[in-house]
Amino acid sequence: MTVDELLTVGQVAQTFGVTVRTLHHYDEVGLLRPSERSHAGYRLYTAQDLERLATIVTYRRLDLPLDEVAALLRGDGSTIEHLRRQRAAVMDKVDELRGLVDAIDAAMEREMDEQPATHEDLKQIFGDGFKDEYQAEAQERWGETDAWKQSARRTKGYTKADWERIKTEGDAVNAQFVTALEAGLPATSPEAMDAAEAARMQIHTWFYDCSHDFHRNLGDMYVADPRFTKTFEDIAPGLAQYVRDAIHANADRHA
């Protein structure tokens, strides 16, 4: 609008999206009174009135009560000082909202951490190492065994964080085997047998009671089942047989 252009209550409401009732209320409480009147007695808003309205709307969008808005508007100072006060109020609100977002994120993270991991979570963690068909086959082969039932009870409530820890520990055990293998140490060396014991204890801790004799059977399966063999061979050539032999050596050590 131009400097000389004056607007009625209805025109201001239509142009700026503020209801007529709101404008009348601002007038009644002395927050914003139209400065001019027409010859017919209609109240008219000037450009300065609309600048004041813009300031009021900004503060109200920050959920400031009208008495606080009035106090801010009564403050002495230039237009730039009013804008600075508006900016400070906005930044205070931004900081408050950021704090609220952080609190919501923390609550969501706590809630998610307490939820059992989904199949999608497991696929994300283990990648190609997690296959639905492998799980189905394992349940078909061992579903009636005590070890399977114990494992199912334990893992039922494991969260994504739990599985991530299991994956990290498993990777660390495999790294122990690889270090010993690449160093040329025999599978009967203390280093290789210690890695085998760490592997057994991870199973024992997280899944089911794993005796040394039972662990022997797992070691045999690592070389008998091509899929298990490939898992180890993808880590390091010759690793499957090395792990199997280290498991047997460790079992002999504890016999």
BELNOR-V175553 format. One record per residue. D_CENTER is the distance of its C-alpha to the mean C-alpha in whole Angstrom. Layout:
d_center: <D_CENTER/D_CENTER>
//
This chain:
d_center: <48/51/52/55/53/53/51/51/49/48/48/45/43/44/43/40/38/39/41/45/44/42/44/47/45/44/48/49/47/48/45/46/50/51/54/56/58/60/64/63/61/57/55/53/50/51/48/48/47/44/43/43/41/38/38/38/35/33/33/33/30/28/30/32/35/38/40/38/38/42/42/40/42/45/44/47/46/45/43/41/41/39/37/36/35/33/31/31/30/27/26/26/24/21/21/20/18/16/16/15/12/11/12/11/7/8/10/7/6/9/10/8/10/13/13/15/14/15/17/15/13/16/17/14/15/19/19/23/24/22/25/25/29/29/27/30/33/32/32/35/37/36/34/37/37/36/34/32/32/31/28/27/27/25/22/22/19/17/14/12/12/15/16/14/17/20/19/19/22/24/24/25/28/29/29/32/34/34/35/38/39/39/41/43/43/44/42/44/43/42/39/38/39/37/34/35/35/31/31/32/31/27/29/30/28/25/27/30/34/35/38/40/42/39/37/40/40/36/38/40/38/36/39/41/38/37/34/33/35/34/30/32/34/31/30/34/37/39/36/37/40/39/37/39/42/40/39/43/44/41/42/46/45/44/47>
//
